[in-house]
Amino acid sequence: MLSSKYRFHSRGGVRHTYQAGKTIRTPSISLVYTPNRRHHQRFGVVISKKVLKSAVGRNRIRRRIYEAIRLELPDFTYNFDCLFVVYDKTLAKIPFRDLRTMVHDLLTRSITHY
């Protein structure tokens, strides 16, 4: 599980990331990111009820993405606020290796686009 140090703790940070951030989109997930002045990164995962009605399913996707972020965290040393926005409910069932690759690619693209 991703440490609470690396998570958003209020809606203000999420709102600021949405307003001031840049977006990288893929068909099933997108990344909204902006630099921050903290000494560490912050991550969040947003899944609408329109994507998946079941809270259990939404939480499963959220936990899987947080785990992929946790595994990629040592290689991602940039101080960004990052929000992963999920558009596809199949992320609950794809192999974890594929999900981790998606997260890695989005984080790598955020570094190169900044």
C-alpha positions as CSV (number, residue, x, y, z in Angstrom):
1,M,0.0,0.0,0.0
2,L,1.2,3.5,-0.8
3,S,2.2,5.5,2.3
4,S,-0.1,8.3,3.3
5,K,2.9,10.7,2.9
6,Y,2.5,10.2,-0.9
7,R,-1.3,10.8,-1.0
8,F,-3.5,13.8,-1.2
9,H,-5.0,14.8,2.1
10,S,-7.5,17.5,1.0
11,R,-9.6,18.5,-1.9
12,G,-7.7,21.7,-2.3
13,G,-4.6,19.9,-3.7
14,V,-6.7,17.9,-6.0
15,R,-8.6,20.9,-7.3
16,H,-5.3,22.8,-7.9
17,T,-3.9,19.8,-9.8
18,Y,-7.0,19.7,-12.0
19,Q,-6.9,23.5,-12.7
20,A,-3.2,24.0,-13.2
21,G,-2.0,20.6,-14.4
22,K,-1.2,19.1,-17.7
23,T,-3.0,16.0,-18.9
24,I,-1.7,12.9,-20.7
25,R,-4.6,10.7,-22.0
26,T,-4.9,7.1,-23.0
27,P,-8.1,5.2,-23.8
28,S,-8.5,3.7,-20.3
29,I,-6.6,6.0,-17.9
30,S,-5.2,9.5,-17.9
31,L,-2.7,11.4,-15.8
32,V,-3.1,15.0,-14.6
33,Y,0.1,16.3,-13.2
34,T,1.6,19.6,-12.0
35,P,4.9,20.3,-10.1
36,N,4.7,21.0,-6.4
37,R,6.9,22.8,-3.9
38,R,7.0,19.9,-1.4
39,H,9.9,17.5,-0.9
40,H,8.0,14.5,-2.1
41,Q,5.4,13.5,-4.7
42,R,1.6,13.2,-4.1
43,F,-0.7,10.8,-5.9
44,G,-4.4,10.2,-6.2
45,V,-6.7,7.9,-8.1
46,V,-10.1,9.1,-9.3
47,I,-12.8,6.7,-10.5
48,S,-16.3,7.9,-11.2
49,K,-19.4,6.0,-10.4
50,K,-20.2,6.2,-14.2
51,V,-17.2,3.9,-14.8
52,L,-18.2,1.3,-12.3
53,K,-21.2,1.4,-10.0
54,S,-19.8,-1.1,-7.4
55,A,-17.7,0.5,-4.7
56,V,-15.9,-2.8,-4.2
57,G,-14.8,-2.7,-7.9
58,R,-13.7,0.9,-7.7
59,N,-11.7,0.3,-4.6
60,R,-10.1,-2.8,-6.2
61,I,-8.9,-0.7,-9.2
62,R,-7.8,2.1,-6.8
63,R,-5.7,-0.4,-4.7
64,R,-4.1,-1.9,-7.8
65,I,-3.1,1.5,-9.2
66,Y,-1.7,2.6,-5.8
67,E,0.4,-0.6,-5.7
68,A,1.7,0.0,-9.2
69,I,2.6,3.5,-8.1
70,R,4.3,2.2,-5.0
71,L,6.5,-0.1,-7.0
72,E,7.4,2.7,-9.4
73,L,8.1,5.3,-6.7
74,P,11.8,4.7,-6.3
75,D,12.4,5.5,-9.9
76,F,10.2,8.6,-10.0
77,T,12.1,11.3,-8.1
78,Y,10.3,14.4,-9.4
79,N,8.1,16.4,-7.1
80,F,4.8,16.3,-8.9
81,D,1.2,16.1,-7.8
82,C,-0.3,13.3,-10.0
83,L,-3.9,12.3,-10.4
84,F,-4.7,9.1,-12.3
85,V,-8.2,9.3,-13.7
86,V,-9.8,6.0,-14.7
87,Y,-12.1,5.6,-17.7
88,D,-12.3,1.9,-18.2
89,K,-13.6,-0.7,-15.7
90,T,-11.5,-3.5,-17.3
91,L,-8.5,-2.2,-15.3
92,A,-9.8,-4.4,-12.4
93,K,-9.2,-7.5,-14.4
94,I,-6.1,-6.9,-16.6
95,P,-2.9,-8.5,-15.5
96,F,-1.0,-6.5,-13.0
97,R,2.1,-6.4,-15.1
98,D,0.2,-4.6,-17.9
99,L,-1.3,-2.1,-15.3
100,R,2.2,-1.4,-13.9
101,T,3.5,-0.8,-17.5
102,M,0.7,1.7,-18.1
103,V,1.5,3.6,-14.9
104,H,5.2,3.5,-15.7
105,D,4.6,4.8,-19.2
106,L,2.4,7.7,-18.0
107,L,4.9,8.7,-15.3
108,T,7.7,8.6,-17.9
109,R,5.7,10.7,-20.3
110,S,5.0,13.3,-17.6
111,I,8.7,13.7,-17.1
112,T,9.5,14.2,-20.8
113,H,6.5,16.5,-21.4
114,Y,7.4,18.8,-18.5
